[in-house]
């Protein structure tokens, strides 16, 4: 299945060359040219790996690594530093901060592809990629949601919500806990916004009857439960 890679690079020429190379080898590419746009992409889009420059307008690659590692839904995503900084101390600092690999510029296309392929194989083994309850299914590799093999289109925030709920069934989560786990505590999400997203998710599941799996627990929050009839 096609993997999506977020390329965070402020130099447009390098970003376009990397994008072209990876697209030629079957990857889907998202782009970010500075720290702020990288954070925004991480909140709105789904991706499987980050190629990250060190020096970025508005913040550093190291800061972005630390940000990602604090976000529960994306903390597992592998990150490769792709930078002109060649000093050993920089490499050690990067790896200690949470990077999975470190490649210096100029780089070999063959080496870059080999490193990407190796990390993706380790990070996304071909098993344990399906979360399923009755006929409701999430493929966590392709980020597809389906009922009876009919795909349901979800917005990114609603996909994150459903993935989180389905990975922890029967547990009640407060709105504050959902903010921390789904959006991250550094996000500008309030309780009302959580309610809006839960409502949208229910609406998107309503046609299949699975909206009733997402239960409101009065005075507490929300729970995903399959112990009901559709």
C-alpha positions as CSV (number, residue, x, y, z in Angstrom):
1,X,0.0,0.0,0.0
2,X,1.1,3.5,-0.8
3,X,3.0,5.2,2.1
4,X,2.8,9.0,2.7
5,X,6.0,10.9,3.6
6,X,6.1,14.4,5.0
7,X,9.1,16.3,3.6
8,X,10.0,19.2,5.8
9,X,12.6,21.3,4.0
10,X,12.8,25.1,3.6
11,X,14.9,25.0,0.4
12,X,12.4,24.7,-2.4
13,X,14.8,23.1,-4.9
14,X,15.8,20.3,-2.5
15,X,12.2,19.8,-1.5
16,X,11.1,19.4,-5.1
17,X,14.0,17.1,-6.0
18,X,13.2,14.8,-3.0
19,X,9.5,14.9,-3.9
20,X,10.1,13.9,-7.5
21,X,12.5,11.1,-6.5
22,X,10.1,9.6,-3.9
23,X,7.0,10.0,-6.2
24,X,8.8,8.1,-8.9
25,X,9.2,5.2,-6.4
26,X,5.5,5.1,-5.5
27,X,5.4,7.3,-2.4
28,X,2.8,10.0,-1.7
29,X,4.4,13.3,-0.6
30,X,3.3,16.0,1.7
31,X,5.4,19.2,2.0
32,X,6.2,21.7,4.7
33,X,8.6,24.7,4.2
34,X,8.9,25.8,7.8
35,X,8.3,24.8,11.4
36,X,4.7,26.2,11.5
37,X,3.6,24.4,8.4
38,X,5.2,21.2,9.6
39,X,3.2,21.4,12.8
40,X,0.0,22.1,10.8
41,X,0.5,19.2,8.5
42,X,1.1,16.9,11.5
43,X,-2.3,18.0,13.0
44,X,-4.3,17.7,9.8
45,X,-2.8,15.0,7.6
46,X,-2.0,11.3,7.8
47,X,1.6,10.2,7.0
48,X,4.0,7.3,7.7
49,X,7.4,8.9,7.9
50,X,9.0,12.4,8.1
51,X,12.1,13.6,6.2
52,X,13.2,16.6,8.2
53,X,15.8,19.3,7.8
54,X,17.5,20.7,10.8
55,X,17.4,24.5,10.1
56,X,13.9,25.7,9.5
57,X,12.3,29.1,9.6
58,X,10.4,29.5,12.8
59,X,12.0,26.6,14.7
60,X,14.5,23.8,14.4
61,X,14.2,20.2,13.2
62,X,15.1,19.1,16.8
63,X,12.2,21.1,18.1
64,X,9.8,19.5,15.7
65,X,11.1,16.0,16.7
66,X,10.4,16.8,20.3
67,X,6.9,18.1,19.4
68,X,6.0,15.0,17.4
69,X,7.2,12.7,20.2
70,X,4.8,14.4,22.6
71,X,1.8,13.8,20.4
72,X,0.2,10.4,21.2
73,X,-1.2,9.6,17.8
74,X,1.9,10.4,15.9
75,X,4.7,9.8,18.4
76,X,5.5,6.5,16.8
77,X,6.1,7.8,13.3
78,X,9.7,7.4,12.2
79,X,11.7,10.5,11.5
80,X,14.8,10.8,9.3
81,X,17.0,13.9,9.6
82,X,18.2,15.1,6.2
83,X,20.6,17.9,6.9
84,X,23.9,19.5,5.8
85,X,25.1,19.4,9.4
86,X,27.8,16.7,9.4
87,X,29.4,17.0,12.9
88,X,29.1,13.9,15.0
89,X,27.7,15.8,17.9
90,X,24.8,17.0,15.8
91,X,24.0,13.4,14.8
92,X,24.1,12.3,18.4
93,X,21.9,15.2,19.5
94,X,19.4,14.4,16.7
95,X,19.2,10.7,17.6
96,X,19.0,11.4,21.3
97,X,16.1,13.8,20.6
98,X,14.1,11.0,18.9
99,X,15.2,10.8,15.3
100,X,15.4,7.3,13.8
101,X,18.1,8.0,11.3
102,X,20.4,10.7,10.1
103,X,21.5,11.5,6.5
104,X,23.8,14.3,5.5
105,X,23.6,16.4,2.4
106,X,24.7,16.0,-0.3
107,X,23.1,12.5,-0.3
108,X,22.9,9.6,-2.6
109,X,19.4,8.9,-4.0
110,X,20.0,5.2,-3.7
111,X,21.1,5.5,0.0
112,X,18.1,7.7,0.8
113,X,15.6,5.3,-0.7
114,X,17.3,2.3,1.0
115,X,17.2,4.0,4.4
116,X,13.5,5.0,3.9
117,X,12.6,1.5,2.8
118,X,14.4,-0.1,5.7
119,X,12.8,2.1,8.3
120,X,9.3,1.7,6.9
121,X,9.7,-2.1,6.9
122,X,10.5,-2.0,10.6
123,X,7.9,0.5,11.5
124,X,5.0,-1.0,9.5
125,X,5.2,-4.8,9.5
126,X,2.6,-6.4,7.3
127,X,0.5,-7.8,10.1
128,X,-1.5,-6.3,12.9
129,X,-2.7,-3.4,10.7
130,X,-6.4,-4.0,11.0
131,X,-8.7,-2.9,13.8
132,X,-12.1,-4.4,13.5
133,X,-15.4,-4.6,15.5
134,X,-18.1,-6.5,13.7
135,X,-18.2,-5.0,10.2
136,X,-16.5,-1.7,11.1
137,X,-12.9,-1.9,10.1
138,X,-9.9,0.5,10.1
139,X,-6.8,-0.3,8.0
140,X,-4.1,1.5,9.9
141,X,-1.6,1.3,7.1
142,X,-3.8,2.8,4.4
143,X,-5.9,4.9,6.9
144,X,-9.1,3.6,5.3
145,X,-12.3,3.0,7.2
146,X,-14.9,0.7,5.9
147,X,-18.2,-1.0,6.8
148,X,-19.0,-4.3,5.0
149,X,-16.0,-3.5,2.7
150,X,-17.6,-0.2,1.7
151,X,-15.2,2.7,2.4
152,X,-16.3,5.6,4.5
153,X,-14.7,9.0,4.0
154,X,-13.6,10.6,7.2
155,X,-12.0,14.0,7.9
156,X,-8.4,13.7,9.4
157,X,-9.6,14.7,12.9
158,X,-12.5,12.2,12.8
159,X,-10.2,9.5,11.6
160,X,-7.9,10.1,14.6
161,X,-10.8,10.1,17.0
162,X,-12.2,6.8,15.6
163,X,-8.7,5.2,15.6
164,X,-8.2,6.2,19.2
165,X,-11.6,5.0,20.3
166,X,-11.4,1.7,18.5
167,X,-7.9,1.0,19.9
168,X,-9.3,1.4,23.4
169,X,-12.8,0.1,23.5
170,X,-15.1,0.2,26.6
171,X,-12.9,2.9,28.3
172,X,-14.5,6.3,29.2
173,X,-12.4,9.3,28.2
174,X,-13.0,12.9,29.3
175,X,-12.9,15.7,26.8
176,X,-9.6,16.8,28.3
177,X,-8.1,13.3,27.8
178,X,-9.3,13.2,24.2
179,X,-7.6,16.5,23.6
180,X,-4.4,15.3,25.0
181,X,-4.4,11.9,23.1
182,X,-5.9,12.9,19.8
183,X,-4.8,16.5,19.2
184,X,-2.0,17.0,21.8
185,X,-2.0,19.2,24.8
186,X,-0.2,22.0,22.9
187,X,-3.2,22.3,20.5
188,X,-5.8,25.1,20.7
189,X,-8.8,22.7,21.1
190,X,-11.5,23.2,23.7
191,X,-14.2,21.0,25.0
192,X,-16.8,22.4,22.6
193,X,-14.6,21.6,19.7
194,X,-14.3,18.0,20.9
195,X,-18.1,17.8,20.9
196,X,-18.3,19.1,17.4
197,X,-15.8,16.5,16.1
198,X,-17.5,13.7,17.9
199,X,-20.8,14.9,16.3
200,X,-19.3,14.9,12.9
201,X,-17.8,11.5,13.4
202,X,-21.2,10.1,14.4
203,X,-22.8,11.8,11.3
204,X,-20.3,10.2,9.0
205,X,-21.0,6.7,10.6
206,X,-24.7,7.2,10.7
207,X,-25.6,5.8,7.3
208,X,-24.1,2.4,8.4
209,X,-25.7,2.5,11.8
210,X,-22.4,2.5,13.7
211,X,-22.7,6.0,15.1
212,X,-24.3,4.3,18.2
213,X,-20.9,2.7,19.1
214,X,-19.8,6.2,20.2
215,X,-21.6,6.7,23.5
216,X,-21.9,9.9,25.6
217,X,-21.3,9.2,29.2
218,X,-23.2,11.9,31.1
219,X,-20.9,14.0,33.4
220,X,-17.8,12.1,32.2
221,X,-17.1,12.1,28.4
222,X,-17.2,9.5,25.7
223,X,-16.8,5.8,25.2
224,X,-16.5,3.5,22.2
225,X,-18.6,0.4,23.0
226,X,-19.8,-2.5,20.8
227,X,-22.0,-3.9,23.5
228,X,-25.2,-2.7,21.9
229,X,-27.4,-3.6,19.0
230,X,-27.2,-1.5,15.8
